[in-house]
Amino acid sequence: MLSMDDIKYIRRMHDVEGCSIREIMRRSGYYCETVKKYLDMEDFNHPPQPPKEVPSLLDPLKPIIDEWLENDLKAPRKQRHTAKRVYDRLKEEYPDQLEVKLRTVQYYVSQKKKELYTQKSKGYIPLEHPAGEAQVDFCQFFYYDNANTLKEGRKLTVSFPQSNGAYCQVFRGENQECLLQGLQNIMKHMNKVPYRMVFDNLSAAVAHIGSGKERVLTEGFKRFVEHYGIEPVFCNTSAGWEKGNVECKVGYERRNMFVPVPTILNFDEFNKRLFECCQRDMQREHYRKEQLIAELFEADRKAMLPMNPIDFKVSRFHTAKADKYGKVMFETNRYSSSPKLAQEAVYLEITSDTITIMDQRYNPVVTHPRLYEKDSESMDWLPYISLMAKRPTALKYTGFYQELPQIWQNYLSDLAPEEKREALLTLNTILQKHDISAAADALEVAL
């Protein structure tokens, strides 16, 4: 084939200068057949060049190497041939035929292993997901709290692969209460229940992973899915791709709904706004089906189950014992109860965001926000102050007295019994609307 410059010269003489074939032959020096060939040519695509097969001195031994490596597919991973081991065996078993060095064997073994162990030849087949099926996943995100401190939270996403729709909710943790509360919030918003949900093997749902698909579920999760009629399906271990739709959705939501980093003052209110964001996001076209996601999502809803009219209470109960100050330890954190419960057994009702302490008759004593930072403490002074107001003379001998702000300790120590009662009642009134630090500030101003 002539160079492109020569071809261009021949065609230019004909198309631009109007030269005859005879004139082009004279000026270019090419034969008539060559000139005609390039004047008639219409396809100037560069034809692909077939790779040149270069013979290798290893060729006679390649079938033997292939057989060893193919047999390795059935062997334990740590007992398979390395390139060095292949070379050593060839030296031992075929010394007369081995005419190459280790590097040549290493190169061939590397190429052959890629061929055997990768799945590029299989490609990916687009999956068709049934309507009404959901995939579930948790992920990390960050937010600013009311003190403008950067905190880590957890986002629960439920996606619907058939339509590519999704909803998400956020929590401070990734425990069973957060999982079930998030699922319930989303189902109540839809007023429908996905008949099947695909999960990771998260500890909030799975107590033990058995062989194959065998799973031992946590008691609370079992009750929840039975209550709503959900069929839970769990991925194989280390196989998150089995729920690829929600894996993609998790990142999409984080990039589009959590940038810039949000400030969350109230999780319930923020979750309501997330529902609005997810609804708006469904007003875009599906990436493949040329329909709005919202329209496709209606097929999902129609295939779902109706909501159980009986509400499921997302909480669990836990027994504990209060210490001599009436404080209770749960997980790594301490919660106050009441001085009258000191050294007594108590019950805790645990939700995703609260801890309610109850006496032995299940009467609520105090409700705390659930703490997610380690080694923290939540103190509700009201039960202590109201009791001490009835017995002011015993105030100094109670354990909790030492935990009062120093300004209140000093103030109360100088008062007569009746004055102490009045001061404690005043403190009790302040604490019904403010925290103990505000009470300390108020006393400092008053003095």
C-alpha positions in Angstrom: 0.0 0.0 0.0 1.2 3.5 -0.9 1.8 6.0 1.8 -1.0 8.4 2.6 1.0 11.3 1.2 1.3 9.5 -2.2 -2.4 8.5 -2.2 -3.3 12.1 -1.5 -1.1 13.3 -4.3 -2.7 10.9 -6.9 -6.2 11.9 -5.8 -5.5 15.6 -5.7 -4.1 15.5 -9.3 -7.4 13.9 -10.4 -10.0 15.7 -8.2 -8.4 19.2 -8.0 -6.2 19.6 -11.1 -8.5 17.5 -13.4 -5.6 15.3 -14.7 -6.3 12.2 -16.7 -5.1 8.8 -15.6 -2.4 8.9 -18.3 -1.1 12.2 -17.0 -1.2 11.0 -13.4 0.8 7.9 -14.5 3.4 10.1 -16.2 3.8 12.5 -13.3 3.7 9.9 -10.5 5.5 7.0 -12.1 2.8 4.5 -11.0 1.2 1.9 -13.2 -2.4 2.3 -14.4 -3.8 -0.4 -12.1 -2.2 1.4 -9.1 -3.6 4.8 -10.0 -7.1 3.4 -10.6 -7.0 1.5 -7.3 -6.5 4.6 -5.3 -8.8 6.8 -7.2 -11.6 4.3 -6.6 -10.8 3.7 -3.0 -13.6 4.7 -0.5 -12.6 3.0 2.7 -9.5 4.5 4.3 -9.9 2.8 7.7 -6.6 1.3 8.9 -7.1 -2.5 8.7 -6.3 -4.2 12.0 -3.0 -6.0 11.9 -3.1 -9.6 13.1 -0.6 -10.2 15.9 2.5 -11.9 14.8 3.1 -15.3 16.4 6.7 -15.4 17.5 7.9 -19.0 18.2 9.2 -19.6 21.7 11.6 -22.2 23.0 9.0 -22.8 25.7 6.3 -23.9 23.2 7.0 -27.7 23.6 6.5 -27.5 27.3 3.4 -25.2 27.4 0.8 -28.1 27.3 2.5 -29.6 30.3 2.5 -26.2 32.2 -1.2 -25.7 31.2 -2.1 -29.1 32.6 -0.5 -28.3 36.0 -2.1 -24.9 36.3 -5.6 -26.3 35.3 -5.3 -29.0 37.9 -4.5 -26.2 40.4 -8.1 -25.0 40.0 -9.1 -27.9 42.2 -6.3 -27.5 44.7 -6.3 -25.4 47.9 -5.3 -21.8 47.1 -2.1 -22.0 49.2 -1.0 -25.2 47.5 -1.0 -24.1 43.9 2.0 -23.8 41.6 4.0 -20.6 41.6 6.1 -19.7 38.5 9.2 -20.7 40.5 7.8 -24.1 41.3 6.8 -24.7 37.7 10.3 -23.8 36.6 11.8 -26.2 39.2 9.6 -29.1 38.2 10.5 -28.5 34.5 14.2 -28.7 35.5 13.6 -31.9 37.4 11.2 -33.7 35.1 12.1 -32.3 31.6 15.8 -31.2 31.8 16.5 -32.0 28.2 13.6 -29.9 26.8 13.9 -26.9 29.1 15.9 -24.3 27.1 14.7 -21.0 28.7 15.4 -19.1 31.9 13.1 -18.5 34.9 11.9 -15.1 33.5 10.4 -16.7 30.4 8.5 -19.3 32.5 7.3 -16.5 34.9 5.9 -14.5 32.0 4.0 -17.4 30.6 2.6 -18.6 33.9 1.4 -15.1 34.7 -0.5 -14.9 31.4 -2.0 -18.3 31.8 -3.2 -17.6 35.3 -4.9 -14.4 34.2 -6.7 -16.5 31.6 -7.7 -19.1 34.1 -8.6 -17.0 37.1 -10.2 -13.9 35.6 -13.7 -13.8 34.4 -13.3 -11.2 31.7 -14.4 -13.6 29.0 -17.7 -14.1 30.8 -18.7 -10.4 30.7 -21.7 -9.0 32.6 -25.3 -9.7 31.8 -27.8 -7.0 32.7 -30.1 -8.5 35.4 -33.8 -8.1 35.3 -35.1 -7.7 38.9 -38.7 -8.5 39.8 -40.9 -5.6 40.9 -41.5 -5.3 44.6 -38.0 -6.5 45.7 -35.7 -4.4 47.7 -32.0 -4.2 48.6 -30.7 -2.9 51.9 -27.4 -1.4 53.0 -25.8 0.8 55.7 -23.0 3.3 55.0 -21.0 5.9 56.9 -21.6 9.6 56.5 -20.6 12.8 58.4 -22.6 15.7 59.8 -22.3 18.7 62.1 -24.3 18.6 65.4 -25.8 21.6 67.2 -22.3 22.4 68.6 -20.9 22.5 65.1 -18.8 19.5 65.9 -18.2 17.0 63.0 -19.8 13.7 63.9 -20.0 10.3 62.2 -23.4 8.8 61.5 -24.9 5.9 59.6 -27.2 6.0 56.6 -29.6 3.2 55.8 -30.6 2.9 52.1 -33.4 0.8 50.7 -33.3 0.6 46.9 -35.7 -1.0 44.4 -33.7 -2.4 41.5 -36.6 -2.8 39.1 -37.3 0.9 39.1 -33.9 2.2 40.5 -35.9 4.1 43.1 -34.7 4.4 46.7 -35.3 5.9 50.1 -32.8 6.6 52.9 -32.8 7.4 56.6 -30.0 8.4 59.0 -29.1 7.4 62.5 -26.3 7.8 65.0 -25.5 4.1 64.9 -25.9 0.8 63.0 -27.6 -1.4 65.6 -30.7 -3.5 65.4 -33.0 -0.7 66.6 -31.6 1.6 63.9 -32.0 -1.0 61.2 -35.6 -1.9 62.1 -36.6 1.8 62.7 -35.3 2.8 59.4 -37.1 0.0 57.5 -40.3 0.8 59.4 -40.0 4.5 58.6 -39.6 3.7 54.9 -42.4 1.2 54.8 -44.8 3.6 56.6 -43.9 6.3 54.1 -44.7 4.0 51.2 -47.6 2.4 53.0 -46.3 -0.8 51.4 -43.9 -3.7 52.4 -41.4 -5.2 49.9 -42.1 -8.9 49.8 -38.3 -9.7 49.6 -35.3 -7.8 51.0 -31.7 -8.6 50.2 -29.2 -7.8 53.1 -25.5 -8.1 53.9 -24.7 -10.3 56.9 -25.0 -7.4 59.3 -24.9 -8.2 63.0 -28.1 -6.3 63.6 -29.9 -9.1 61.7 -27.6 -12.2 61.6 -26.5 -13.8 64.9 -24.5 -16.6 63.2 -23.4 -17.4 59.6 -23.7 -21.1 58.8 -22.7 -23.0 55.8 -24.0 -21.9 52.4 -27.1 -19.8 52.8 -27.8 -20.9 56.4 -28.2 -18.0 58.8 -29.2 -17.8 62.4 -31.2 -14.6 62.8 -31.4 -12.3 65.8 -34.6 -12.6 67.8 -35.8 -9.0 67.2 -35.1 -9.2 63.4 -37.0 -12.5 63.2 -40.0 -11.0 64.8 -39.9 -7.9 62.6 -39.8 -9.8 59.3 -42.5 -12.2 60.4 -44.7 -9.3 61.5 -44.5 -7.7 58.1 -44.3 -10.9 56.0 -40.9 -10.0 54.5 -38.7 -12.7 53.0 -35.1 -11.9 54.0 -32.3 -13.0 51.7 -28.6 -12.7 52.7 -25.6 -12.3 50.4 -22.8 -14.8 50.4 -19.9 -13.5 52.6 -17.7 -11.0 50.9 -20.1 -10.8 48.0 -21.6 -7.3 48.2 -22.0 -7.3 44.4 -25.0 -9.6 44.9 -26.9 -6.4 45.9 -25.1 -4.1 43.4 -28.1 -1.7 43.0 -28.1 -0.5 46.5 -24.3 -0.4 46.6 -24.4 2.1 43.8 -27.3 4.0 45.4 -25.4 4.4 48.6 -22.7 6.4 46.9 -25.2 8.3 44.7 -27.2 9.6 47.7 -24.1 10.5 49.6 -22.8 12.6 46.7 -26.1 14.2 45.9 -27.9 14.6 49.2 -25.1 15.0 51.7 -22.9 17.6 50.0 -22.1 20.0 51.5 -21.8 18.2 54.9 -25.2 18.7 56.5 -26.0 20.1 60.0 -28.4 17.9 61.8 -30.1 19.3 64.9 -33.0 16.9 64.9 -32.7 13.4 63.3 -36.5 13.0 63.0 -36.9 16.3 61.1 -33.9 15.6 58.9 -35.3 12.1 58.0 -38.6 13.7 56.9 -36.6 16.0 54.6 -34.8 13.0 53.2 -38.1 11.5 52.1 -38.8 14.7 50.2 -35.3 14.5 48.5 -35.8 10.9 47.5 -39.3 11.7 46.1 -37.8 14.5 44.0 -35.0 12.3 42.8 -37.5 9.8 41.3 -38.6 12.5 38.9 -35.7 11.7 36.6 -35.4 9.3 33.7 -34.2 5.7 34.3 -30.7 5.2 33.0 -31.8 2.4 30.6 -35.6 2.1 30.4 -36.5 5.6 29.1 -39.2 6.2 31.7 -39.3 8.2 34.8 -38.2 6.3 37.9 -41.4 7.5 39.6 -43.5 5.7 37.0 -41.5 2.5 37.2 -41.7 2.7 41.0 -45.5 2.4 40.8 -45.0 -1.2 39.4 -42.8 -1.8 42.5 -45.5 -0.6 44.9 -48.2 -2.7 43.2 -46.1 -5.8 43.6 -45.5 -5.1 47.3 -47.4 -6.4 50.3 -50.0 -4.3 52.3 -48.9 -2.8 55.6 -49.8 -4.8 58.7 -52.4 -2.6 60.5 -50.9 -3.5 63.8 -47.8 -1.4 64.6 -44.6 -3.1 65.4 -42.8 -1.6 68.4 -39.2 -1.2 67.5 -37.5 -1.6 70.9 -36.0 -4.2 73.1 -35.8 -4.8 76.8 -32.6 -5.3 78.9 -32.1 -6.0 82.6 -29.5 -4.1 84.6 -28.6 -3.2 88.2 -28.2 0.4 89.4 -25.1 1.3 91.4 -25.1 3.1 94.7 -25.9 6.4 93.0 -28.8 5.0 91.1 -26.8 5.0 87.8 -27.1 2.2 85.2 -24.5 1.0 82.8 -25.6 0.1 79.2 -23.0 -0.9 76.6 -20.2 1.5 77.5 -22.2 4.4 78.9 -23.9 5.4 82.2 -27.4 6.7 82.6 -29.0 8.1 85.8 -32.2 6.7 87.2 -33.3 7.7 90.7 -31.7 7.6 94.1 -34.5 5.3 95.3 -33.4 2.7 92.8 -29.8 2.6 94.1 -28.5 -1.0 94.1 -31.9 -2.2 92.6 -32.6 -4.3 89.5 -34.1 -2.2 86.8 -35.4 -2.7 83.2 -34.3 -0.7 80.2 -36.4 -0.2 77.1 -34.0 0.6 74.2 -34.9 2.3 70.9 -32.6 3.8 68.3 -32.5 7.2 70.0 -33.7 6.7 73.6 -33.1 4.7 76.8 -36.0 4.4 79.2 -35.3 3.2 82.7 -38.1 1.4 84.5 -38.6 0.0 88.0 -39.3 -3.7 88.6 -43.0 -3.1 87.9 -42.1 -1.6 84.5 -43.1 1.9 85.6 -41.0 4.4 83.6 -38.7 6.5 85.8 -36.7 8.5 83.3 -36.0 8.6 79.6 -32.5 9.6 78.2 -31.3 10.2 74.7 -29.3 7.2 73.7 -25.6 7.8 73.8 -23.3 6.6 70.9 -20.0 8.0 72.1 -18.0 5.6 74.3 -17.7 6.1 78.0 -20.2 8.9 78.1 -22.9 9.7 80.8 -26.4 11.1 80.6 -27.6 12.7 83.9 -31.2 13.6 84.6 -31.3 15.5 87.9 -35.0 15.8 88.3 -35.6 12.5 90.1 -32.8 13.2 92.5 -33.7 16.8 93.2 -37.4 16.2 93.7 -36.6 13.4 96.2 -34.0 15.5 98.1 -36.5 18.4 98.4 -38.6 16.1 100.6 -35.6 15.2 102.8 -33.3 18.2 102.7 -31.4 17.3 105.9 -30.1 14.1 104.3 -28.8 16.0 101.2 -25.2 16.1 102.2 -25.0 12.4 102.9 -26.2 11.3 99.5 -23.8 10.2 96.8 -25.2 12.5 94.1 -24.6 15.6 96.2 -21.0 15.5 95.2 -22.0 15.6 91.5 -23.8 18.9 91.9 -22.0 22.0 90.5 -19.6 23.4 93.1 -21.6 26.7 93.3 -24.7 24.8 94.3 -22.9 22.6 96.9 -21.5 25.7 98.5 -24.9 27.5 98.5 -26.8 24.6 99.9 -24.3 23.9 102.7 -25.0 27.3 104.3 -28.8 27.0 104.3 -31.1 26.0 107.1 -33.3 22.9 106.4 -36.4 24.8 105.3 -34.3 27.1 103.1 -32.7 24.0 101.5 -36.1 22.7 100.7 -37.1 26.0 99.0 -33.7 26.1 97.1 -34.1 22.5 95.9 -37.7 23.2 94.7 -36.4 26.2 92.8 -33.6 24.0 91.3 -36.2 21.4 90.4 -38.3 24.1 88.6 -35.2 25.3 86.6 -34.3 21.7 85.6 -37.7 21.0 84.1 -36.8 23.4 81.3 -33.0 23.7 81.4 -29.9 21.6 82.2 -27.7 21.7 85.3 -25.2 24.1 83.8 -27.9 26.6 83.2 -29.0 26.2 86.8 -25.4 26.9 87.9 -25.3 30.1 85.7 -28.6 31.3 87.1 -27.3 30.9 90.7 -24.1 32.7 89.9 -26.1 35.6 88.5 -28.5 35.6 91.6 -25.6 35.7 94.0 
